[in-house]
Amino acid sequence: MEQSPPPALEPTPGPTPARSRRRREPESPPAPIPLFGAKTIGQRSPDGPVLSKAEFVEKVRQSNQACHDGDFHTAIVLYNEALAVDPQNCILYSNRSAAYTKIQQYDKALDDAIKARLLNPKWPKVMYQ
């Protein structure tokens, strides 16, 4: 004797589960902007200075201008400040390496060139540092 399949269960009419009523949290400030690496611009860090994105870009511009003007000691100081905010920036390491080369601090230049290469192994400019 064949048995017929059990009848399909249909949902029973009734109250639907209540949605959880959570209070809407006030909007938080915009998220910090990640720039080139692990650290972020505009976020307080216990181990480094805080710069806005505009301040960071201006610091990099000033360091590049100092190199262009031949003021390599000032450029190195400015690159140090920018690298304190963004220590994963291979371009800053490469540029600081060139500045160290100009003041004949070859050990430091080589260290920065190696860091830049480790951060971006396929970047051709670092091969010439």
C-alpha positions as CSV (number, residue, x, y, z in Angstrom):
1,M,0.0,0.0,0.0
2,E,1.4,3.4,-1.0
3,Q,1.6,6.2,1.4
4,S,1.0,9.7,0.2
5,P,3.4,12.4,1.2
6,P,2.5,14.5,4.2
7,P,0.6,17.7,3.4
8,A,2.8,20.8,3.0
9,L,2.8,23.0,6.0
10,E,1.6,26.5,5.3
11,P,2.5,29.4,7.5
12,T,-0.1,30.1,10.0
13,P,-1.5,33.6,9.9
14,G,-0.7,35.5,13.0
15,P,1.6,38.2,14.3
16,T,4.9,38.6,12.6
17,P,8.0,38.8,14.8
18,A,8.6,42.3,16.0
19,R,11.6,44.1,14.6
20,S,14.1,45.0,17.2
21,R,13.8,48.6,17.9
22,R,17.3,49.9,18.3
23,R,17.9,53.6,18.8
24,R,19.8,55.1,16.0
25,E,23.2,56.1,17.0
26,P,24.3,59.7,16.3
27,E,26.4,59.9,13.1
28,S,30.1,59.6,13.8
29,P,32.7,61.8,12.1
30,P,34.0,60.5,8.8
31,A,36.5,57.7,8.9
32,P,40.2,58.6,8.7
33,I,41.7,58.5,5.2
34,P,44.2,55.6,4.7
35,L,47.2,56.9,2.9
36,F,49.9,54.5,1.4
37,G,50.1,52.1,4.3
38,A,49.3,51.1,7.8
39,K,48.8,54.4,9.4
40,T,46.1,56.9,8.6
41,I,46.0,60.6,8.2
42,G,43.8,62.4,10.6
43,Q,43.7,59.7,13.3
44,R,45.5,60.2,16.6
45,S,48.3,57.7,17.1
46,P,50.2,57.2,20.3
47,D,53.5,56.8,18.5
48,G,53.4,59.5,15.9
49,P,52.3,63.0,15.1
50,V,48.8,63.8,13.7
51,L,48.6,65.6,10.4
52,S,45.6,66.2,8.2
53,K,45.8,65.0,4.7
54,A,46.5,68.5,3.5
55,E,49.2,69.0,6.1
56,F,50.8,65.7,5.1
57,V,50.8,66.6,1.4
58,E,52.2,70.0,2.2
59,K,55.0,68.4,4.3
60,V,55.9,66.2,1.3
61,R,55.8,69.2,-1.1
62,Q,58.1,71.1,1.2
63,S,60.6,68.2,1.5
64,N,60.6,67.8,-2.3
65,Q,61.2,71.6,-2.7
66,A,64.0,71.5,-0.2
67,C,65.7,68.7,-2.3
68,H,65.2,70.7,-5.4
69,D,66.8,73.8,-3.8
70,G,69.7,71.7,-2.6
71,D,68.8,72.0,1.1
72,F,69.2,68.3,1.7
73,H,69.4,68.5,5.6
74,T,66.0,70.3,5.7
75,A,64.6,67.8,3.2
76,I,65.7,64.9,5.4
77,V,64.0,66.4,8.5
78,L,60.8,67.0,6.5
79,Y,60.9,63.4,5.1
80,N,61.4,62.1,8.6
81,E,58.2,64.0,9.7
82,A,56.2,62.6,6.8
83,L,57.5,59.1,7.4
84,A,56.4,59.3,11.0
85,V,52.9,59.6,9.7
86,D,53.1,57.2,6.8
87,P,56.0,54.7,7.5
88,Q,54.9,52.4,4.6
89,N,55.5,55.1,1.9
90,C,58.2,53.7,-0.4
91,I,58.4,57.0,-2.3
92,L,59.4,58.9,0.8
93,Y,62.1,56.4,1.6
94,S,63.4,56.6,-1.9
95,N,63.5,60.4,-1.9
96,R,65.1,60.5,1.6
97,S,67.7,58.0,0.3
98,A,68.6,60.4,-2.6
99,A,68.9,63.2,-0.1
100,Y,71.2,61.1,2.1
101,T,73.3,60.3,-1.0
102,K,73.7,64.0,-1.7
103,I,75.2,64.6,1.8
104,Q,77.3,61.5,1.5
105,Q,75.6,59.5,4.2
106,Y,75.7,56.4,2.1
107,D,74.8,53.9,4.9
108,K,71.6,55.7,5.6
109,A,70.9,56.1,1.9
110,L,71.3,52.4,1.4
111,D,69.1,51.6,4.4
112,D,66.3,53.8,2.9
113,A,66.8,52.3,-0.5
114,I,66.4,48.8,0.9
115,K,63.3,49.8,2.9
116,A,61.8,51.3,-0.3
117,R,62.5,48.1,-2.2
118,L,61.0,45.9,0.5
119,L,57.9,48.0,0.4
120,N,57.6,48.0,-3.4
121,P,59.8,45.4,-5.0
122,K,58.6,46.1,-8.5
123,W,59.1,49.9,-8.5
124,P,62.0,50.6,-10.9
125,K,63.1,54.0,-9.5
126,V,64.3,52.4,-6.3
127,M,66.7,50.2,-8.3
128,Y,68.7,53.3,-9.2
129,Q,69.1,54.6,-5.6
